[in-house]
Amino acid sequence: MNETITEHEAVEEPVVEPAAEAVSDEQLVAMLVDRARSDGLQLTGEGGLLQQLTKRVLESARTCPSRPSPRSRTR
């Protein structure tokens, strides 16, 4: 019996992420608040949801490539 072995290039499967457009901002906020409440996390105060979200937003803004602000664009 002859066996033929062929080489195949490794093909990475695409990462399927849920469509962000499918969820409105209001729905996303409601989902975060519901999850925080069910996990016993306070919404405000030290270590609360608002503080954690603020920290993440500020950190991501700091690490993202700079983009010109809409005010600095010429018309």
N, CA, C, O and CB atoms as a CASP TS submission, in Angstrom:
PFRMAT TS
TARGET T0000
AUTHOR 0000-0000-0000
METHOD Language model
MODEL 1
PARENT N/A
ATOM      1  N   MET     1       0.847  -1.171   0.000  1.00  0.00           N
ATOM      2  CA  MET     1       0.000   0.000   0.000  1.00  0.00           C
ATOM      3  C   MET     1       0.895   1.237   0.000  1.00  0.00           C
ATOM      4  O   MET     1       1.808   1.345   0.818  1.00  0.00           O
ATOM      5  CB  MET     1      -0.965  -0.003   1.221  1.00  0.00           C
ATOM      6  N   ASN     2       0.636   2.158  -0.908  1.00  0.00           N
ATOM      7  CA  ASN     2       1.419   3.383  -0.998  1.00  0.00           C
ATOM      8  C   ASN     2       0.690   4.519  -0.297  1.00  0.00           C
ATOM      9  O   ASN     2      -0.515   4.712  -0.459  1.00  0.00           O
ATOM     10  CB  ASN     2       1.698   3.747  -2.468  1.00  0.00           C
ATOM     11  N   GLU     3       1.446   5.249   0.475  1.00  0.00           N
ATOM     12  CA  GLU     3       0.866   6.417   1.141  1.00  0.00           C
ATOM     13  C   GLU     3       1.505   7.659   0.558  1.00  0.00           C
ATOM     14  O   GLU     3       2.722   7.719   0.382  1.00  0.00           O
ATOM     15  CB  GLU     3       1.071   6.358   2.691  1.00  0.00           C
ATOM     16  N   THR     4       0.707   8.620   0.268  1.00  0.00           N
ATOM     17  CA  THR     4       1.216   9.883  -0.240  1.00  0.00           C
ATOM     18  C   THR     4       1.025  10.938   0.835  1.00  0.00           C
ATOM     19  O   THR     4      -0.085  11.182   1.309  1.00  0.00           O
ATOM     20  CB  THR     4       0.506  10.292  -1.563  1.00  0.00           C
ATOM     21  N   ILE     5       2.109  11.541   1.194  1.00  0.00           N
ATOM     22  CA  ILE     5       2.045  12.598   2.206  1.00  0.00           C
ATOM     23  C   ILE     5       2.303  13.909   1.501  1.00  0.00           C
ATOM     24  O   ILE     5       3.331  14.086   0.846  1.00  0.00           O
ATOM     25  CB  ILE     5       3.076  12.363   3.369  1.00  0.00           C
ATOM     26  N   THR     6       1.382  14.807   1.637  1.00  0.00           N
ATOM     27  CA  THR     6       1.551  16.131   1.035  1.00  0.00           C
ATOM     28  C   THR     6       1.680  17.160   2.141  1.00  0.00           C
ATOM     29  O   THR     6       1.118  17.014   3.227  1.00  0.00           O
ATOM     30  CB  THR     6       0.363  16.482   0.093  1.00  0.00           C
ATOM     31  N   GLU     7       2.420  18.182   1.841  1.00  0.00           N
ATOM     32  CA  GLU     7       2.587  19.258   2.804  1.00  0.00           C
ATOM     33  C   GLU     7       1.502  20.293   2.585  1.00  0.00           C
ATOM     34  O   GLU     7       1.191  20.656   1.451  1.00  0.00           O
ATOM     35  CB  GLU     7       3.987  19.896   2.688  1.00  0.00           C
ATOM     36  N   HIS     8       0.946  20.752   3.655  1.00  0.00           N
ATOM     37  CA  HIS     8      -0.074  21.794   3.610  1.00  0.00           C
ATOM     38  C   HIS     8       0.421  22.979   4.411  1.00  0.00           C
ATOM     39  O   HIS     8       0.987  22.828   5.494  1.00  0.00           O
ATOM     40  CB  HIS     8      -1.439  21.282   4.157  1.00  0.00           C
ATOM     41  N   GLU     9       0.203  24.137   3.872  1.00  0.00           N
ATOM     42  CA  GLU     9       0.538  25.332   4.631  1.00  0.00           C
ATOM     43  C   GLU     9      -0.467  25.492   5.752  1.00  0.00           C
ATOM     44  O   GLU     9      -1.652  25.198   5.594  1.00  0.00           O
ATOM     45  CB  GLU     9       0.562  26.589   3.725  1.00  0.00           C
ATOM     46  N   ALA    10       0.019  25.956   6.876  1.00  0.00           N
ATOM     47  CA  ALA    10      -0.888  26.197   7.996  1.00  0.00           C
ATOM     48  C   ALA    10      -1.814  27.354   7.643  1.00  0.00           C
ATOM     49  O   ALA    10      -1.371  28.447   7.292  1.00  0.00           O
ATOM     50  CB  ALA    10      -0.098  26.498   9.304  1.00  0.00           C
ATOM     51  N   VAL    11      -3.081  27.088   7.743  1.00  0.00           N
ATOM     52  CA  VAL    11      -4.071  28.121   7.447  1.00  0.00           C
ATOM     53  C   VAL    11      -4.767  28.470   8.745  1.00  0.00           C
ATOM     54  O   VAL    11      -5.374  27.621   9.399  1.00  0.00           O
ATOM     55  CB  VAL    11      -5.099  27.649   6.359  1.00  0.00           C
ATOM     56  N   GLU    12      -4.668  29.716   9.097  1.00  0.00           N
ATOM     57  CA  GLU    12      -5.326  30.153  10.321  1.00  0.00           C
ATOM     58  C   GLU    12      -6.789  30.409  10.044  1.00  0.00           C
ATOM     59  O   GLU    12      -7.156  31.038   9.051  1.00  0.00           O
ATOM     60  CB  GLU    12      -4.656  31.413  10.893  1.00  0.00           C
ATOM     61  N   GLU    13      -7.609  29.912  10.935  1.00  0.00           N
ATOM     62  CA  GLU    13      -9.039  30.151  10.823  1.00  0.00           C
ATOM     63  C   GLU    13      -9.319  31.597  11.216  1.00  0.00           C
ATOM     64  O   GLU    13      -8.739  32.093  12.182  1.00  0.00           O
ATOM     65  CB  GLU    13      -9.850  29.160  11.712  1.00  0.00           C
ATOM     66  N   PRO    14     -10.183  32.270  10.495  1.00  0.00           N
ATOM     67  CA  PRO    14     -10.501  33.642  10.876  1.00  0.00           C
ATOM     68  C   PRO    14     -11.218  33.673  12.222  1.00  0.00           C
ATOM     69  O   PRO    14     -12.033  32.804  12.531  1.00  0.00           O
ATOM     70  CB  PRO    14     -11.364  34.314   9.798  1.00  0.00           C
ATOM     71  N   VAL    15     -10.902  34.668  12.994  1.00  0.00           N
ATOM     72  CA  VAL    15     -11.559  34.843  14.283  1.00  0.00           C
ATOM     73  C   VAL    15     -12.910  35.485  14.021  1.00  0.00           C
ATOM     74  O   VAL    15     -12.997  36.558  13.423  1.00  0.00           O
ATOM     75  CB  VAL    15     -10.693  35.709  15.267  1.00  0.00           C
ATOM     76  N   VAL    16     -13.946  34.824  14.470  1.00  0.00           N
ATOM     77  CA  VAL    16     -15.292  35.351  14.271  1.00  0.00           C
ATOM     78  C   VAL    16     -15.691  36.097  15.531  1.00  0.00           C
ATOM     79  O   VAL    16     -15.790  35.522  16.615  1.00  0.00           O
ATOM     80  CB  VAL    16     -16.313  34.212  13.940  1.00  0.00           C
ATOM     81  N   GLU    17     -15.914  37.373  15.363  1.00  0.00           N
ATOM     82  CA  GLU    17     -16.321  38.199  16.482  1.00  0.00           C
ATOM     83  C   GLU    17     -17.745  38.668  16.242  1.00  0.00           C
ATOM     84  O   GLU    17     -18.146  38.897  15.101  1.00  0.00           O
ATOM     85  CB  GLU    17     -15.360  39.400  16.674  1.00  0.00           C
ATOM     86  N   PRO    18     -18.515  38.813  17.328  1.00  0.00           N
ATOM     87  CA  PRO    18     -19.874  39.297  17.141  1.00  0.00           C
ATOM     88  C   PRO    18     -19.853  40.702  16.556  1.00  0.00           C
ATOM     89  O   PRO    18     -18.974  41.504  16.871  1.00  0.00           O
ATOM     90  CB  PRO    18     -20.646  39.278  18.470  1.00  0.00           C
ATOM     91  N   ALA    19     -20.805  40.983  15.724  1.00  0.00           N
ATOM     92  CA  ALA    19     -20.868  42.294  15.077  1.00  0.00           C
ATOM     93  C   ALA    19     -21.204  43.356  16.111  1.00  0.00           C
ATOM     94  O   ALA    19     -22.260  43.317  16.742  1.00  0.00           O
ATOM     95  CB  ALA    19     -21.913  42.300  13.934  1.00  0.00           C
ATOM     96  N   ALA    20     -20.292  44.304  16.275  1.00  0.00           N
ATOM     97  CA  ALA    20     -20.513  45.377  17.239  1.00  0.00           C
ATOM     98  C   ALA    20     -21.700  46.240  16.829  1.00  0.00           C
ATOM     99  O   ALA    20     -22.382  46.818  17.675  1.00  0.00           O
ATOM    100  CB  ALA    20     -19.254  46.240  17.377  1.00  0.00           C
ATOM    101  N   GLU    21     -21.940  46.321  15.525  1.00  0.00           N
ATOM    102  CA  GLU    21     -23.027  47.149  15.034  1.00  0.00           C
ATOM    103  C   GLU    21     -24.385  46.584  15.413  1.00  0.00           C
ATOM    104  O   GLU    21     -25.380  47.309  15.422  1.00  0.00           O
ATOM    105  CB  GLU    21     -22.931  47.297  13.537  1.00  0.00           C
ATOM    106  N   ALA    22     -24.436  45.293  15.725  1.00  0.00           N
ATOM    107  CA  ALA    22     -25.706  44.648  16.031  1.00  0.00           C
ATOM    108  C   ALA    22     -26.252  45.074  17.389  1.00  0.00           C
ATOM    109  O   ALA    22     -27.434  44.877  17.669  1.00  0.00           O
ATOM    110  CB  ALA    22     -25.545  43.143  15.991  1.00  0.00           C
ATOM    111  N   VAL    23     -25.406  45.654  18.233  1.00  0.00           N
ATOM    112  CA  VAL    23     -25.821  46.071  19.564  1.00  0.00           C
ATOM    113  C   VAL    23     -25.665  47.582  19.660  1.00  0.00           C
ATOM    114  O   VAL    23     -24.593  48.123  19.391  1.00  0.00           O
ATOM    115  CB  VAL    23     -24.991  45.348  20.671  1.00  0.00           C
ATOM    116  N   SER    24     -26.731  48.251  20.041  1.00  0.00           N
ATOM    117  CA  SER    24     -26.657  49.708  20.182  1.00  0.00           C
ATOM    118  C   SER    24     -25.859  50.060  21.437  1.00  0.00           C
ATOM    119  O   SER    24     -25.644  49.220  22.310  1.00  0.00           O
ATOM    120  CB  SER    24     -28.083  50.335  20.245  1.00  0.00           C
ATOM    121  N   ASP    25     -25.431  51.304  21.505  1.00  0.00           N
ATOM    122  CA  ASP    25     -24.698  51.772  22.682  1.00  0.00           C
ATOM    123  C   ASP    25     -25.538  51.606  23.939  1.00  0.00           C
ATOM    124  O   ASP    25     -25.031  51.195  24.983  1.00  0.00           O
ATOM    125  CB  ASP    25     -24.285  53.240  22.512  1.00  0.00           C
ATOM    126  N   GLU    26     -26.824  51.927  23.834  1.00  0.00           N
ATOM    127  CA  GLU    26     -27.712  51.813  24.990  1.00  0.00           C
ATOM    128  C   GLU    26     -27.835  50.369  25.459  1.00  0.00           C
ATOM    129  O   GLU    26     -27.862  50.093  26.658  1.00  0.00           O
ATOM    130  CB  GLU    26     -29.090  52.369  24.654  1.00  0.00           C
ATOM    131  N   GLN    27     -27.911  49.448  24.491  1.00  0.00           N
ATOM    132  CA  GLN    27     -28.001  48.030  24.839  1.00  0.00           C
ATOM    133  C   GLN    27     -26.706  47.554  25.484  1.00  0.00           C
ATOM    134  O   GLN    27     -26.728  46.781  26.443  1.00  0.00           O
ATOM    135  CB  GLN    27     -28.316  47.184  23.594  1.00  0.00           C
ATOM    136  N   LEU    28     -25.589  48.015  24.957  1.00  0.00           N
ATOM    137  CA  LEU    28     -24.297  47.625  25.508  1.00  0.00           C
ATOM    138  C   LEU    28     -24.156  48.112  26.951  1.00  0.00           C
ATOM    139  O   LEU    28     -23.707  47.363  27.818  1.00  0.00           O
ATOM    140  CB  LEU    28     -23.155  48.180  24.642  1.00  0.00           C
ATOM    141  N   VAL    29     -24.532  49.339  27.203  1.00  0.00           N
ATOM    142  CA  VAL    29     -24.467  49.886  28.559  1.00  0.00           C
ATOM    143  C   VAL    29     -25.387  49.096  29.483  1.00  0.00           C
ATOM    144  O   VAL    29     -25.003  48.753  30.601  1.00  0.00           O
ATOM    145  CB  VAL    29     -24.852  51.386  28.567  1.00  0.00           C
ATOM    146  N   ALA    30     -26.597  48.808  29.017  1.00  0.00           N
ATOM    147  CA  ALA    30     -27.537  48.039  29.833  1.00  0.00           C
ATOM    148  C   ALA    30     -26.973  46.658  30.157  1.00  0.00           C
ATOM    149  O   ALA    30     -27.129  46.167  31.275  1.00  0.00           O
ATOM    150  CB  ALA    30     -28.888  47.903  29.111  1.00  0.00           C
ATOM    151  N   MET    31     -26.319  46.033  29.179  1.00  0.00           N
ATOM    152  CA  MET    31     -25.718  44.721  29.414  1.00  0.00           C
ATOM    153  C   MET    31     -24.605  44.795  30.455  1.00  0.00           C
ATOM    154  O   MET    31     -24.501  43.927  31.322  1.00  0.00           O
ATOM    155  CB  MET    31     -25.172  44.149  28.108  1.00  0.00           C
ATOM    156  N   LEU    32     -23.771  45.839  30.367  1.00  0.00           N
ATOM    157  CA  LEU    32     -22.694  46.005  31.348  1.00  0.00           C
ATOM    158  C   LEU    32     -23.244  46.237  32.750  1.00  0.00           C
ATOM    159  O   LEU    32     -22.753  45.667  33.724  1.00  0.00           O
ATOM    160  CB  LEU    32     -21.788  47.168  30.948  1.00  0.00           C
ATOM    161  N   VAL    33     -24.265  47.077  32.838  1.00  0.00           N
ATOM    162  CA  VAL    33     -24.865  47.371  34.142  1.00  0.00           C
ATOM    163  C   VAL    33     -25.504  46.110  34.723  1.00  0.00           C
ATOM    164  O   VAL    33     -25.326  45.812  35.904  1.00  0.00           O
ATOM    165  CB  VAL    33     -25.918  48.503  34.018  1.00  0.00           C
ATOM    166  N   ASP    34     -26.240  45.378  33.908  1.00  0.00           N
ATOM    167  CA  ASP    34     -26.870  44.135  34.384  1.00  0.00           C
ATOM    168  C   ASP    34     -25.833  43.139  34.869  1.00  0.00           C
ATOM    169  O   ASP    34     -26.006  42.517  35.917  1.00  0.00           O
ATOM    170  CB  ASP    34     -27.712  43.502  33.274  1.00  0.00           C
ATOM    171  N   ARG    35     -24.747  42.985  34.104  1.00  0.00           N
ATOM    172  CA  ARG    35     -23.697  42.046  34.501  1.00  0.00           C
ATOM    173  C   ARG    35     -23.037  42.495  35.802  1.00  0.00           C
ATOM    174  O   ARG    35     -22.769  41.674  36.679  1.00  0.00           O
ATOM    175  CB  ARG    35     -22.642  41.912  33.387  1.00  0.00           C
ATOM    176  N   ALA    36     -22.773  43.802  35.928  1.00  0.00           N
ATOM    177  CA  ALA    36     -22.141  44.309  37.146  1.00  0.00           C
ATOM    178  C   ALA    36     -23.030  44.048  38.351  1.00  0.00           C
ATOM    179  O   ALA    36     -22.557  43.606  39.398  1.00  0.00           O
ATOM    180  CB  ALA    36     -21.843  45.812  37.020  1.00  0.00           C
ATOM    181  N   ARG    37     -24.313  44.322  38.199  1.00  0.00           N
ATOM    182  CA  ARG    37     -25.245  44.100  39.313  1.00  0.00           C
ATOM    183  C   ARG    37     -25.333  42.622  39.675  1.00  0.00           C
ATOM    184  O   ARG    37     -25.343  42.275  40.856  1.00  0.00           O
ATOM    185  CB  ARG    37     -26.639  44.634  38.958  1.00  0.00           C
ATOM    186  N   SER    38     -25.396  41.753  38.676  1.00  0.00           N
ATOM    187  CA  SER    38     -25.508  40.315  38.966  1.00  0.00           C
ATOM    188  C   SER    38     -24.232  39.773  39.603  1.00  0.00           C
ATOM    189  O   SER    38     -24.278  38.795  40.349  1.00  0.00           O
ATOM    190  CB  SER    38     -25.819  39.533  37.681  1.00  0.00           C
ATOM    191  N   ASP    39     -23.096  40.403  39.313  1.00  0.00           N
ATOM    192  CA  ASP    39     -21.827  39.996  39.918  1.00  0.00           C
ATOM    193  C   ASP    39     -21.578  40.681  41.260  1.00  0.00           C
ATOM    194  O   ASP    39     -20.558  40.434  41.904  1.00  0.00           O
ATOM    195  CB  ASP    39     -20.682  40.299  38.971  1.00  0.00           C
ATOM    196  N   GLY    40     -22.504  41.539  41.680  1.00  0.00           N
ATOM    197  CA  GLY    40     -22.355  42.234  42.961  1.00  0.00           C
ATOM    198  C   GLY    40     -21.409  43.413  42.911  1.00  0.00           C
ATOM    199  O   GLY    40     -20.953  43.887  43.952  1.00  0.00           O
ATOM    200  N   LEU    41     -21.103  43.898  41.703  1.00  0.00           N
ATOM    201  CA  LEU    41     -20.196  45.030  41.546  1.00  0.00           C
ATOM    202  C   LEU    41     -20.983  46.328  41.653  1.00  0.00           C
ATOM    203  O   LEU    41     -22.045  46.469  41.047  1.00  0.00           O
ATOM    204  CB  LEU    41     -19.444  44.956  40.193  1.00  0.00           C
ATOM    205  N   GLN    42     -20.467  47.263  42.417  1.00  0.00           N
ATOM    206  CA  GLN    42     -21.125  48.564  42.520  1.00  0.00           C
ATOM    207  C   GLN    42     -20.947  49.314  41.216  1.00  0.00           C
ATOM    208  O   GLN    42     -19.963  49.115  40.502  1.00  0.00           O
ATOM    209  CB  GLN    42     -20.561  49.387  43.706  1.00  0.00           C
ATOM    210  N   LEU    43     -21.902  50.178  40.907  1.00  0.00           N
ATOM    211  CA  LEU    43     -21.820  50.943  39.674  1.00  0.00           C
ATOM    212  C   LEU    43     -20.877  52.129  39.813  1.00  0.00           C
ATOM    213  O   LEU    43     -20.165  52.470  38.868  1.00  0.00           O
ATOM    214  CB  LEU    43     -23.197  51.420  39.262  1.00  0.00           C
ATOM    215  N   THR    44     -20.867  52.755  40.976  1.00  0.00           N
ATOM    216  CA  THR    44     -19.999  53.910  41.212  1.00  0.00           C
ATOM    217  C   THR    44     -19.129  53.638  42.432  1.00  0.00           C
ATOM    218  O   THR    44     -19.294  52.632  43.123  1.00  0.00           O
ATOM    219  CB  THR    44     -20.835  55.209  41.411  1.00  0.00           C
ATOM    220  N   GLY    45     -18.206  54.547  42.678  1.00  0.00           N
ATOM    221  CA  GLY    45     -17.343  54.415  43.843  1.00  0.00           C
ATOM    222  C   GLY    45     -16.056  53.674  43.522  1.00  0.00           C
ATOM    223  O   GLY    45     -15.817  53.254  42.390  1.00  0.00           O
ATOM    224  N   GLU    46     -15.248  53.531  44.538  1.00  0.00           N
ATOM    225  CA  GLU    46     -13.938  52.893  44.414  1.00  0.00           C
ATOM    226  C   GLU    46     -14.079  51.463  43.888  1.00  0.00           C
ATOM    227  O   GLU    46     -14.741  50.628  44.505  1.00  0.00           O
ATOM    228  CB  GLU    46     -13.209  52.892  45.771  1.00  0.00           C
ATOM    229  N   GLY    47     -13.451  51.194  42.746  1.00  0.00           N
ATOM    230  CA  GLY    47     -13.479  49.858  42.163  1.00  0.00           C
ATOM    231  C   GLY    47     -14.772  49.510  41.449  1.00  0.00           C
ATOM    232  O   GLY    47     -14.951  48.375  41.008  1.00  0.00           O
ATOM    233  N   GLY    48     -15.674  50.472  41.332  1.00  0.00           N
ATOM    234  CA  GLY    48     -16.955  50.217  40.686  1.00  0.00           C
ATOM    235  C   GLY    48     -16.848  50.183  39.165  1.00  0.00           C
ATOM    236  O   GLY    48     -15.787  50.419  38.588  1.00  0.00           O
ATOM    237  N   LEU    49     -17.977  49.882  38.541  1.00  0.00           N
ATOM    238  CA  LEU    49     -18.023  49.763  37.090  1.00  0.00           C
ATOM    239  C   LEU    49     -17.587  51.051  36.404  1.00  0.00           C
ATOM    240  O   LEU    49     -16.803  51.014  35.456  1.00  0.00           O
ATOM    241  CB  LEU    49     -19.421  49.387  36.640  1.00  0.00           C
ATOM    242  N   LEU    50     -18.085  52.180  36.871  1.00  0.00           N
ATOM    243  CA  LEU    50     -17.739  53.458  36.240  1.00  0.00           C
ATOM    244  C   LEU    50     -16.239  53.722  36.314  1.00  0.00           C
ATOM    245  O   LEU    50     -15.642  54.169  35.335  1.00  0.00           O
ATOM    246  CB  LEU    50     -18.507  54.609  36.905  1.00  0.00           C
ATOM    247  N   GLN    51     -15.639  53.457  37.435  1.00  0.00           N
ATOM    248  CA  GLN    51     -14.199  53.670  37.580  1.00  0.00           C
ATOM    249  C   GLN    51     -13.414  52.734  36.658  1.00  0.00           C
ATOM    250  O   GLN    51     -12.443  53.156  36.030  1.00  0.00           O
ATOM    251  CB  GLN    51     -13.770  53.456  39.045  1.00  0.00           C
ATOM    252  N   GLN    52     -13.821  51.485  36.575  1.00  0.00           N
ATOM    253  CA  GLN    52     -13.123  50.532  35.716  1.00  0.00           C
ATOM    254  C   GLN    52     -13.259  50.903  34.245  1.00  0.00           C
ATOM    255  O   GLN    52     -12.287  50.830  33.494  1.00  0.00           O
ATOM    256  CB  GLN    52     -13.655  49.123  35.949  1.00  0.00           C
ATOM    257  N   LEU    53     -14.457  51.299  33.831  1.00  0.00           N
ATOM    258  CA  LEU    53     -14.664  51.701  32.434  1.00  0.00           C
ATOM    259  C   LEU    53     -13.853  52.948  32.092  1.00  0.00           C
ATOM    260  O   LEU    53     -13.231  53.027  31.032  1.00  0.00           O
ATOM    261  CB  LEU    53     -16.155  51.955  32.165  1.00  0.00           C
ATOM    262  N   THR    54     -13.867  53.913  32.994  1.00  0.00           N
ATOM    263  CA  THR    54     -13.108  55.151  32.774  1.00  0.00           C
ATOM    264  C   THR    54     -11.630  54.845  32.609  1.00  0.00           C
ATOM    265  O   THR    54     -10.975  55.388  31.720  1.00  0.00           O
ATOM    266  CB  THR    54     -13.317  56.136  33.939  1.00  0.00           C
ATOM    267  N   LYS    55     -11.108  53.982  33.459  1.00  0.00           N
ATOM    268  CA  LYS    55      -9.696  53.605  33.391  1.00  0.00           C
ATOM    269  C   LYS    55      -9.378  52.953  32.043  1.00  0.00           C
ATOM    270  O   LYS    55      -8.374  53.286  31.414  1.00  0.00           O
ATOM    271  CB  LYS    55      -9.337  52.647  34.547  1.00  0.00           C
ATOM    272  N   ARG    56     -10.225  52.033  31.605  1.00  0.00           N
ATOM    273  CA  ARG    56      -9.980  51.354  30.326  1.00  0.00           C
ATOM    274  C   ARG    56     -10.053  52.304  29.144  1.00  0.00           C
ATOM    275  O   ARG    56      -9.242  52.221  28.222  1.00  0.00           O
ATOM    276  CB  ARG    56     -10.975  50.232  30.132  1.00  0.00           C
ATOM    277  N   VAL    57     -11.023  53.202  29.172  1.00  0.00           N
ATOM    278  CA  VAL    57     -11.156  54.160  28.073  1.00  0.00           C
ATOM    279  C   VAL    57      -9.931  55.053  28.007  1.00  0.00           C
ATOM    280  O   VAL    57      -9.388  55.276  26.925  1.00  0.00           O
ATOM    281  CB  VAL    57     -12.431  55.012  28.238  1.00  0.00           C
ATOM    282  N   LEU    58      -9.488  55.564  29.140  1.00  0.00           N
ATOM    283  CA  LEU    58      -8.314  56.436  29.164  1.00  0.00           C
ATOM    284  C   LEU    58      -7.055  55.689  28.727  1.00  0.00           C
ATOM    285  O   LEU    58      -6.235  56.237  27.990  1.00  0.00           O
ATOM    286  CB  LEU    58      -8.116  57.020  30.564  1.00  0.00           C
ATOM    287  N   GLU    59      -6.896  54.445  29.176  1.00  0.00           N
ATOM    288  CA  GLU    59      -5.730  53.666  28.779  1.00  0.00           C
ATOM    289  C   GLU    59      -5.740  53.372  27.283  1.00  0.00           C
ATOM    290  O   GLU    59      -4.699  53.446  26.631  1.00  0.00           O
ATOM    291  CB  GLU    59      -5.673  52.363  29.567  1.00  0.00           C
ATOM    292  N   SER    60      -6.901  53.043  26.739  1.00  0.00           N
ATOM    293  CA  SER    60      -6.955  52.741  25.312  1.00  0.00           C
ATOM    294  C   SER    60      -6.739  53.995  24.483  1.00  0.00           C
ATOM    295  O   SER    60      -6.154  53.924  23.402  1.00  0.00           O
ATOM    296  CB  SER    60      -8.291  52.097  24.952  1.00  0.00           C
ATOM    297  N   ALA    61      -7.194  55.130  24.962  1.00  0.00           N
ATOM    298  CA  ALA    61      -6.964  56.382  24.241  1.00  0.00           C
ATOM    299  C   ALA    61      -5.481  56.729  24.243  1.00  0.00           C
ATOM    300  O   ALA    61      -4.970  57.297  23.278  1.00  0.00           O
ATOM    301  CB  ALA    61      -7.782  57.529  24.865  1.00  0.00           C
ATOM    302  N   ARG    62      -4.806  56.393  25.308  1.00  0.00           N
ATOM    303  CA  ARG    62      -3.377  56.681  25.421  1.00  0.00           C
ATOM    304  C   ARG    62      -2.551  55.778  24.527  1.00  0.00           C
ATOM    305  O   ARG    62      -1.516  56.204  24.014  1.00  0.00           O
ATOM    306  CB  ARG    62      -2.921  56.532  26.860  1.00  0.00           C
ATOM    307  N   THR    63      -2.984  54.538  24.326  1.00  0.00           N
ATOM    308  CA  THR    63      -2.198  53.593  23.554  1.00  0.00           C
ATOM    309  C   THR    63      -2.582  53.534  22.082  1.00  0.00           C
ATOM    310  O   THR    63      -1.858  52.938  21.284  1.00  0.00           O
ATOM    311  CB  THR    63      -2.326  52.241  24.151  1.00  0.00           C
ATOM    312  N   CYS    64      -3.699  54.135  21.706  1.00  0.00           N
ATOM    313  CA  CYS    64      -4.128  54.131  20.304  1.00  0.00           C
ATOM    314  C   CYS    64      -3.285  55.113  19.507  1.00  0.00           C
ATOM    315  O   CYS    64      -2.834  56.131  20.032  1.00  0.00           O
ATOM    316  CB  CYS    64      -5.631  54.486  20.182  1.00  0.00           C
ATOM    317  N   PRO    65      -3.075  54.797  18.231  1.00  0.00           N
ATOM    318  CA  PRO    65      -2.354  55.745  17.386  1.00  0.00           C
ATOM    319  C   PRO    65      -3.105  57.079  17.345  1.00  0.00           C
ATOM    320  O   PRO    65      -4.336  57.121  17.356  1.00  0.00           O
ATOM    321  CB  PRO    65      -2.173  55.175  15.952  1.00  0.00           C
ATOM    322  N   SER    66      -2.356  58.126  17.299  1.00  0.00           N
ATOM    323  CA  SER    66      -2.969  59.457  17.291  1.00  0.00           C
ATOM    324  C   SER    66      -3.734  59.675  16.006  1.00  0.00           C
ATOM    325  O   SER    66      -3.268  59.345  14.915  1.00  0.00           O
ATOM    326  CB  SER    66      -1.907  60.550  17.465  1.00  0.00           C
ATOM    327  N   ARG    67      -4.892  60.226  16.154  1.00  0.00           N
ATOM    328  CA  ARG    67      -5.693  60.626  15.002  1.00  0.00           C
ATOM    329  C   ARG    67      -5.983  62.102  15.147  1.00  0.00           C
ATOM    330  O   ARG    67      -6.175  62.590  16.261  1.00  0.00           O
ATOM    331  CB  ARG    67      -7.016  59.792  14.891  1.00  0.00           C
ATOM    332  N   PRO    68      -6.017  62.811  14.053  1.00  0.00           N
ATOM    333  CA  PRO    68      -6.342  64.232  14.171  1.00  0.00           C
ATOM    334  C   PRO    68      -7.767  64.403  14.677  1.00  0.00           C
ATOM    335  O   PRO    68      -8.666  63.651  14.302  1.00  0.00           O
ATOM    336  CB  PRO    68      -6.163  64.949  12.817  1.00  0.00           C
ATOM    337  N   SER    69      -7.959  65.386  15.518  1.00  0.00           N
ATOM    338  CA  SER    69      -9.297  65.630  16.008  1.00  0.00           C
ATOM    339  C   SER    69     -10.141  66.253  14.911  1.00  0.00           C
ATOM    340  O   SER    69      -9.603  66.879  13.998  1.00  0.00           O
ATOM    341  CB  SER    69      -9.266  66.529  17.245  1.00  0.00           C
ATOM    342  N   PRO    70     -11.460  66.090  14.986  1.00  0.00           N
ATOM    343  CA  PRO    70     -12.316  66.684  13.958  1.00  0.00           C
ATOM    344  C   PRO    70     -12.147  68.204  13.839  1.00  0.00           C
ATOM    345  O   PRO    70     -12.340  68.769  12.762  1.00  0.00           O
ATOM    346  CB  PRO    70     -13.763  66.362  14.256  1.00  0.00           C
ATOM    347  N   ARG    71     -11.793  68.848  14.924  1.00  0.00           N
ATOM    348  CA  ARG    71     -11.603  70.302  14.899  1.00  0.00           C
ATOM    349  C   ARG    71     -10.360  70.702  14.130  1.00  0.00           C
ATOM    350  O   ARG    71     -10.299  71.802  13.581  1.00  0.00           O
ATOM    351  CB  ARG    71     -11.521  70.846  16.310  1.00  0.00           C
ATOM    352  N   SER    72      -9.356  69.817  14.081  1.00  0.00           N
ATOM    353  CA  SER    72      -8.109  70.178  13.409  1.00  0.00           C
ATOM    354  C   SER    72      -8.157  69.918  11.914  1.00  0.00           C
ATOM    355  O   SER    72      -7.239  70.304  11.190  1.00  0.00           O
ATOM    356  CB  SER    72      -6.959  69.419  14.015  1.00  0.00           C
ATOM    357  N   ARG    73      -9.208  69.272  11.444  1.00  0.00           N
ATOM    358  CA  ARG    73      -9.334  69.012  10.000  1.00  0.00           C
ATOM    359  C   ARG    73      -9.715  70.284   9.274  1.00  0.00           C
ATOM    360  O   ARG    73     -10.492  71.100   9.772  1.00  0.00           O
ATOM    361  CB  ARG    73     -10.381  67.910   9.724  1.00  0.00           C
ATOM    362  N   THR    74      -9.161  70.434   8.110  1.00  0.00           N
ATOM    363  CA  THR    74      -9.529  71.606   7.294  1.00  0.00           C
ATOM    364  C   THR    74     -10.749  71.274   6.495  1.00  0.00           C
ATOM    365  O   THR    74     -10.975  70.116   6.141  1.00  0.00           O
ATOM    366  CB  THR    74      -8.374  72.043   6.359  1.00  0.00           C
ATOM    367  N   ARG    75     -11.536  72.271   6.208  1.00  0.00           N
ATOM    368  CA  ARG    75     -12.769  72.041   5.469  1.00  0.00           C
ATOM    369  C   ARG    75     -12.619  72.475   4.051  1.00  0.00           C
ATOM    370  O   ARG    75     -13.561  72.359   3.267  1.00  0.00           O
ATOM    371  CB  ARG    75     -13.927  72.759   6.109  1.00  0.00           C
TER
END
